[in-house]
Every structure is written in C-alpha cells, then in structure tokens.
Amino acid sequence: PTCPSPRQELARRRGAHSTRTSSAPRNLALASRGGAEMARRKQGRRIKRKTQKETDTSDQASELPPRAFVFSKGKVSAPLKALVNDLKGVMSPNTARALKAQRRNKIKDFVDVAGSLHVSFFLIVSSTEQSSYLRLVRSPRGPTLTFRIRSYALAADLAATLRRPYSAGNAVWQSNPLLVLSDFDQSQQEQSLAATMLRNLFPPINVQTLQISACRRIVMLHQRPAEEGGGVELRQYVIKAAPTNVSRGIKKLTRGNRVPSLGRYGSMADYLAGRGGYSSESGGETDDDEKVDLPQDYVGRGAVRDQRVGVRLHEIGPRLSLELVKVQEGVCDGAVLFHAERTKTEEEAAEDAARRQARIDAKDARRKAQEQNVARKRAAKDEKAARRKRRRAGAGEGDGDGEGD
C-alpha cells in the first residue's frame, strides 16, 4: 500500500478528532478553528526581520583593534580576485580571510553586521571598463576614499621573479604589521585625511608592552611627490634578523643538523676559509644603521637577547600604485569633498546639495509613511483580536446559560 502524504495524514487526524469531540463545548471548537487559521497563516509570505543590533563602531572600546572587511563588488577579473586575497593578508589578523561577497549583497548589508562584529573599515575592490578602483570606507558614517589602481603586482608575481622566494609561514600572519607612512603632506586636506584613514587601519603600538617577536611584517605607504606623478605606493615586507660577521661555513654548521663533508679539507680552518667567506657581498659587513642589539629574543637562529644582528627586509607583496580620485562624506555616497578630475562651481555645489537634501527629505517622508502604515495595521490587528476575544467570551456565556436551564 502507498504511504499517505503528510497533508492526507493531517486531514485524517482532524477528522478523527472532530468525531471524538462532537459533543465538546463550542469554545473548544472555536479554539481548534483558530489554531487551524494560525497554521494556515504561517504558510503565507515570510516577513524578514533584522536580527543584527545597530551599533556605532566609533563608540567602541579603544582596546579593541580596528577590523576590516576586504571584498570585491561587481564583476571583477580573476587577477583582481587574487588581489583581494593578498589585501586580506595585508590586513591580517584583523580581517575575515574567508569572507566572500555575493552579488545580491549590498553595502548596507555589510554596514548592518559591522557594528556587532566591531568592524570599522571596508576595503572594496571594483572594476569598470576604464579602470579598477579601491575604496577605503569608514563604517558606519564615512568618509569614503576612492583610489584608482594604476598598477599592481600580486604576491605570486613577485615570488615568480625571485630565484629563492621567501615563503611566509602561518605565524607571520598572526601578528599585526608595523605601519610606515612616508611623505604625506599634512597641509593638503585630502592627503591629511588619507594619512589619518590609513593610520587608523592598523592598531597603534604601545612601546612599553611591545614584544619584538610579534613584529614580523612592515606595511609601507609612500606618497610620491607631484613632479614624479603623485600617487600612493604600497609595499609589504617580512623582517628577518641574522647575526652579523658570520661566514657562510659557520652559518651552514649552525643551520643544519648534519655534519658537513670534510674529505676535501685538511682541517676545519680550511673548510671555513674555502667556502668563500660570507654568504653575499653584504653578508660580512653591513651598514651600522642596519645593525641593532636585540633587547629581547627574536625569531630566527642566533637572534637572542643582547645579540648584535643585521636586519633585512624581504618583500612578499602585493605591490600597489594608487591615485586618490575622490573623497565622499558618507558610506560610498554623500557630498563630494574632493575630486581630482573635476572642480565644481558654487552654483553646481549648491545644486548638488539641494538634490541631496531633497533625496534625504523624500527618504524621511517614506519612512514616516511606513511607520504610520505599520501602526495602522497593528491597531487594526489588535482591534480584530479584541473583537474575536469578545465574541468567544459571549459564546462561552451562552453555552453556560444553556447548560443551567
């Protein structure tokens, strides 16, 4: 025999229940009818309700490090998607590495969840037919800095050009990078604002409690002068510390666990002298500015406290050449505070301000109308429930009088 469908089984149970309770009071029948109506009502259109609490990230506790969402918007090419992943590495560990934006996601969706997750910045990569852009957004109220991406090189591209590329381990991405800002002109408002936004992307350094073993990366942002074309250059490096004045043979002895083959040498001195001295032209003698005495233990062989080491930087990418194009007051919207390619007259600025104000007024009017409609529907629903309650109470009193007679 075939199994009955859930709807047939529910109808059979309702029929059996009505047969057993045919002599039940009328109020129970009304109650069961109301339950059926509620069940039918649940099958209607689902109403979306906002579950995230609106939180102003600017009022959060200062001890929380700044966090950022890095994602692409719109249709972007595969290299730009790889650039998004590299930028997530730059912002690590204070970003969501597994974040993937869907096509249906709007900027408002990210703003809604940013408060509860204490996210204060968005880095949005987008592309048009003319160029590619990187937007730096301060959540939840702005401003928004739009950079044109002049050129970029991925971390994989840099690794392909090196004979021995440096492979950054997982521990490198578990600590915040050191930020170096160079040659930003504070007298120009757009450059001052850009420097402030970029500085706030990364947590500040407390020199009193800093552990130098956590300083594994450097992010450098350099503002090129106008005579060189302007723009902002981004580089990322890994910090390496190695003992100075150490020959290649001694490094080979201390680096591995195997004993080197000494068959071709008469003594250990011949081995050390025959290896060609130092590992590179700058391996034996480096500039005094590159030599430091470690106040604490650092990462690497021989990088212990009070040891004099030479500090080297290995570039791991990505490389970015950016040009600041536009500064907006809000989150990807609002008044244009700066534009590199267009200068507005006072009349045009007034027209834009009036247009924005009209849009804001229309939005407020729609919100008020919505609130009035919701209040009216809620009042009608409450009145309907009250009438149903009075009707049920009257039906119950009528059944009680009939039983007394």
N, C-alpha and C positions, 0 to 999 in steps of 0.2 A: 504493500500500500504506500501511496505517496504521503510524505510528511506535510502537514498543513503549514501554510505560511504564517508568520507572526501576526499578521492582520486577522487571518481567519481564527487563529487561536484566541486572540483578544476578543473577537466578536462572540466566540463560543462561551468564553468565561463570563462576559457581560450578560449573555442570555441566561446562563445558569444562575447567576447572581440575582437577576430580576425575578426568576421563577421562585427562588427560595425566599425572597424578601417581598413577595407580593402584598403581604399584609402589614408591611412596615409603615411607620408614620410618614407623613408626606414630607416632613423636613429632611428625612434621610434621603428620600428620592431626589429632592432638590439639591442636597449636598453632592450626591453622586453625579447629578447632571452638571453641577458647577465644576466638579473635578474633570468631567469629560470635556467641558468647554475649555478649561485650563490646559488640558492635554492637547486639544486642537489648536489653542492659541500658541503653544510652544513651537508648533511646526511652521510658524509664519516667518517673516523676514527677521534675520538675526540683527540685533542692534549692537553696533560696536561701541564700546566704552573705553575711554582712555584709562589705562591702569598705571601709567607712569606718573609719578608725582612731579609737578613742575618745581624745579629747584634752580636757584640762581647760583651758578658756579662762582661768580665773583665774590660771594659772601662765604665761601667755604673756608675751612681752617687753613691757616698758612702752612702747616706742617705737611699737608698733602702735596706731593709733587705734581706738576702740570701733566695732564694726559691729553692725548691727541688721537683723533680718528684720521687714518690715511686711506683714501679710497678714490676711485675714478668715477666720473659722472659722464653719462652719454656714451657714445660709441667711440672707443679708443683702439689703437692698434696693439698688437702683441708686444712690441718693444716698450710702449708706454705702460702696459700692464706690468712688465718686468721692472720698470722704473718705480712703479707704486710699491712693489715688494722691496726694492732697495731702500726707498724712503722709509718704509716700516722698520727696516734695520737701523737706519739713522736715528729714528725716534725711539728705538727700544731702550729700556724695557717698559716704557710708559705708553704703550700703544697696543692695540689688539691686532696681533700678527695674522689671525685667522679671519679677520673681518672681510666680508665680501658684499658689496652693494649690489642690489638687484635693480633692474630697470625701472620697476614701479616705485622704488624708494625715492622720496622727495627730501629736500634739505630739511624740511620741517620734521620729518621722522627722526633724523639724527639729532636735531635740537631737542626733541621731546625726551629722548633717552639719555642725552648728555648730562643732564642735571643729576639724575640718580646714580650715574656711573662716575661722576666727578670729572667729566671730560670738558676741557676748556678751549680746545683748539681743533679745527678741521684743516687738513691738507687735502685739497681736491684737485685732481688732475683731469683735465678735459682737453678736447681737441676739436678744431674746426678745419675748414678747407684751407684757411690761410696759415694757421699756426697752432701750436699747442700751448696750454696755459696751466699755471699752478696758482691756485687761490689759497691764501692763508686767511682763515676766518677765526675770529674770536667769538666764542659762544657764551651767552645766548643773544647778545645785543650788537655784536660787531665791535670794531670795524672789519672790513674785508679788503685785503691787499691782493691785487691780481698781477701776477708776474707772467710775462711772455717767456717761454722756454726757447732761448736762441739755439742752444745745442746741449747735448747731454751724452754721457758715456756710462754704460752700465758697469756694475762690478765685474760681470763676466767678461766684458770687453777689455777692461784693464788687466784682468788676470790672463787673458789670451796674449797680451803684448809682452808679458814678463817671462823671462826664462825660468825663474823659480818663483812663482806667485805665492804670496802669503795666504795661508788658509786660516781664517779666523775661527777659533773654536766656539763652543756654546757659551763658555764663561765670559767671552768678550762682550756678548750682547746682554749680559745680566746686570751690568752696571751702567750708570748714566755717563754720557760723554762729557768731556770738557769743551766749553764753547769759547771760541776766539772770534771776536768781531774786530774788523780792521777797516780803518779809513772811512767810516760813516760820518758824513758832515752833519753835525747837530744844528747848524744854522739853517738848514733846509728842512722844512716841516715834514716832507714826505720821507726823507732819509732818516730823520729822527724817529718818526713813527715806525718805520720799518725796522730800525735797530731795536726799538723797545719791544715790538712784537716778536722778533726773532730771539731776543734775550729771554723773554718770558716763556718761550717754548721749552726751555730746559731748566731743571731745578738749580737754585743757587748753590754755591759752595760754602760750607762752613769750615774755615781753616782750622779752627780749634779742634774739631772732631773728625777731620778728614783722614781716611785711611788711603794711603797712596797706592795700595794694592788694588783698590777699586778704580783707579784711574787708568783705564785700558785704551780709551779712544779719545780722539780730538776731532771736533767738527769745526772747520774754519769757514767763515763767511767774510769775504773781502769785497769792499766796494771799490770798483775801478774808477779812476778819475775820468772826467768828461773828455779830455784830449785822447784817451785810449779807448773811447767808445762807451764808457759808463757800464752800468750793469753790476750784478752781484755774482760772484763766483763762489761755489760751494765745493768743498773738499772734505774727505773723511780719511783719517789716518789711525793706525794702530801704533801704540807706544811700545817700544822694545828697549830694554836696558841690559847691557852686557858689560862685563869687566873690561877695563881698558888695559893697554900694554900687554896683551896676551897673544902669543903667537898661535898659528894655526895648529901646530902639533900639540900644544898644551890644550887647546880647545877640543881637539879630537880625543885626547886622553880623558878629559873630564866629561865629554858629552856622551860617550857610549859606554857600554858595559864590556865590550870585547877588547882584548889586548891586541894592539896593532902588530903587524908582521915586522919583525926587526931583522930578518935574514939578510937584507941588503946593507945593513949598517953595522959598524963595529961597536958602537955604543949608543946609549940614549942621547948623548950630546950630538952625535952625527945625525940621528933621526930628527931631532928638533931643528938642527941647522939646515938639514937638507930639504925641509918641507917648504922652503921659500919664505920663511919669516912669517909675515902676517897674512890674514885672510884676504885683504884687499888693500888698495892704495891708502885708504883712510883707516885701516884696521889698527895700525900701530899707534899713530899719533892723530888725535882728533883735536878740534879747537877746544880751548878752555871753556868756551860758553856751552859746549855740549857735554862737559864732564860735570858730574854732581856727586856729592857724598850722600848716600841714601840714609835718611833719618829713620826709616822703617824697612822691614823686609818687603821686597817686591817680587813680582812674578818672573821666573826665569832662573837658570842655573847661575850660581855665583852672585845673584842680586840680593845680598843680605845687608843687614844693617851695618852702617859705617863703612861700607864698601864703595870705592870710587868707581863709577860706571859711566859709560857713554850712552847717551840717549839718542835713539834713532826712531824715525817715523817711517812706517810702511803704508803707502796709500792703498786702500782697499775699495774705494769707490762708494757711491757713484760720483761722477762729476756733473755739475750743473752750471750753466751760464744763463742767468736770469736777467730780465729787464722789467723794472716796475712800470706798469702801464696805467693802472687805475687804483684809486683808493675810494671805497664807498663807506658810508656811515653805518649801514646796518649789516645784516647777515645776507650777503650776496644781493643786496638791494639797498635802497635809500639814496640819499643825496651823494653826488659825486664830489668828493673833497679835492681830488687831484686827478688830472688826466694828462698823460704825456703827449698826446697827439691832438688834443682838441682844447681850445680855450673858449669859454662861454662869455658872452657879453652880459651886462647886468639885466637886460630885458630877457634874455634866454634863461638866465638863472632864476629870475622871478617867475617865468612861465613854468619852469620845471618844479619850483617849489609849490606853486598853486596847483599843478597837476598832482603832485604827491599828496598835498593836503586834501584835495578832492577825493583821491583814492582812499585815504585814511578815513575821511568822513563817511564815504559810502560803506566802507567795511564796518564802521561803528554802527551805522544805521541798520545794516543787515544783521549784526549781532543783536541789537536791541529788538528787532522784529522777531528774530529767532527765539530770544528769551521770552517775549510776550506769547508767542505761539506755544512754546513749551509749557508756560504757566497756564494758558487757557486750556490746553489739552489735559494737563494734570488736574485742574479744577473739574473739568467735565468727567474725568475718570473717577475722581473722588465722589462726585455727586451721583454718578451711576452706581458706584459701590454702596453708597449710603441708601439709595432707593432699593437696591437689591436686599440689603440688610433689613430695612423696614418691611419689605414685602415678605421676607422669610419669617420675621418675627410675627407679623399678622397671621400668616398661615399656621404657625405653631399655636397661637392662641385659639384660632378657630378649631383646630383638631382637639385641643384640650376641652373646650366647651362641649364639643360633640360627645366625647367620652363621658363627661359628667352627666349628661342627660341620659 
